Amino acid sequence: MNFSSRITGVGSFVPKNIFTNHDLEKMMDTSDEWIQQRTGIVERRWVDQGTSTSDLAVEASIEAIKNAGIDKSEIDMIVFATLSPDHDFPGSGCFLQAKLGIPEIPAIDIRQQCTGFIYAMSIADKFIKSGSHKNILVVGAEVHSKGLDRTPEGRNVGVLFGDGAGAVVMSQCSVSDSSKDSHFINAHLHCDGSYAKELWLPAPGTGFDEPDRMNQKMLDEKLHYPYMNGKTVFVHAVKRMSESLSRLCAEQGVTIDDIDLFLFHQANLRINSKIAEMMNIPEEKVFNTIQKYGNTTAATIPLGMNDAIKEGKLKPGMLVASAAFGSGFTWASALYRF
């Protein structure tokens, strides 16, 4: 029997603490106008001191499982995408599994950053199609706020990121009519590691000529804060996301007009607007959430998915396209009928 996978439940969670651009003006010598013009961000959520990445993931996962109409005991794998794990090891999927109370099932962490959620969905789809698993919890969650330089020196990166989590349950299904039945169609996954240091977090790490993964010199040089070459990232993001999505659509015999909703990664509103312009995508078909959440990396797509459902923009039977670009450089696209 040929198995397929489909999204059966969606959940999301963001911290209650809202930090507006005006709040950041007091920290980073920036302005609301500057941030909005360059990114489209108006506000973002940051966690309380005692909250971890897996804590956010638990809340999103509980909602996704409930909306899938299954018991948590029916989840037989976790695929967790994050660049901000609770700890270096073990993976955050292990902490999430324990907090959900679903022991012994496999938990996989993946580190594809902003592209992580599409990678995670593709991985889950492959396991389900193999027949080995029936219900896989796919999670994207981040706590960026604890790792940002909130001084004027760090403003170019610090204003971009927020905390949040999103999750979906992907379940085994059969497809009799691909034009109507809910199913994950396909994804294209890519990477070009020659650009790895254009968007990265250098320390702690073993890639230094130093005896330790972390030392005072690295702290003094602020190597424990993320670095981004913004112009290079912008150019490559626009090119790669549109290129990957165009190829995937052509492969599947799908046109832009056939797609009902576009759920792009939320890194910068100008990136998504440029992609829409290049691909002749009507503005009303692109659902953006960066205005209120900032860039939540692996969580942006499922966060947007859940918001789109709640706002009546995403409904069963719709053909959905997603694309993402991030550190690595990694990029990916996906097509799925919701």
SULSULHU-V398697 format. One line per field, one symbol per residue. burial: # if it has 16 or more other ideal C-beta (glycine too) atoms within 10 Angstrom, else .. Layout:
BEGIN
burial = ???
END
This chain:
BEGIN
burial = ..#############...#.#..##.##.#.#..#..##########...###############.##.#....############....#######.##.#..#.####.##############.##....#############..###...##.#################.#......####.####....#..#######...#.........#....#.##......##.###.######..##....#.#..###########.######..#.#....#####.##################...##....####################
END
